Amino acid sequence: MDLCLRLRALAHCRATLGGFPASAHGSGRCQRRRVASSSAICSLAVASSGNGAAAGPVGSGVEVARAKRMLNVVLVSPMIPGNTGSIARTCAAAAVGLHLVGPLGYNIDDTKLKRAGLDYWPYVVVKVHDTWDEFRDYFMHQDGDKRLLAFTKRGTHIHSDFSYKPGDWLLFGSETKGLPESALEDCSGEALGGGTIRIPMVETYVRCLNLSVSVGVALYEAARQLNYEQLQYQPDLPEDAQGLFPAEDIYG
């Protein structure tokens, strides 16, 4: 069953029985539960083609508007579901959005992906884009100051020397191929990009850092420089909201 059909099945399940299992380790069967009121905003982040991923509870009004302009992590063609799951957990802890740009090396409902993210999936907002061109168009239509930052071994700036800003989107490439040339060009160009960045490492016998480690190193350096401001815009969730997958894409 392709992703679109899976999402339709999930949507039908939620509409019929009112919710999803709370645990990411569950069997995926629908369970009856009371749906939280509109004060608990949840969403299924959906790409323009109809693809999407489970995403988590978010705030509303000014809080969401501010949070949207802080930091985002973008994975371009990630291949290993365990890495993406671990990164999703990091994004949940750091209160930032996660974007996946296809083609992906796994199905979005892969068991290893869910297991690596543990039970933190309800607390990270995920949006899936089919291609780089689709993501690029989406990024250009986002409001506020923003720039694309490419993390690559060929980066011209060291990650801890670079000055991050609210509205930065941190890009990471495939575990096997890195970022595509089109992404590197956009990150280097004045129109969209803010530059290319590298994380120092011994290169004589280590090819690269693990992707999830790289994201953690980069994201927390950026968050540190911004005084972890994004953590201020995460709401307290009603107990009834725990474990629900989202139903509204806050990214627009």
Disulfide bonds with the S-S distance in Angstrom:
Cys13-Cys30 1.07
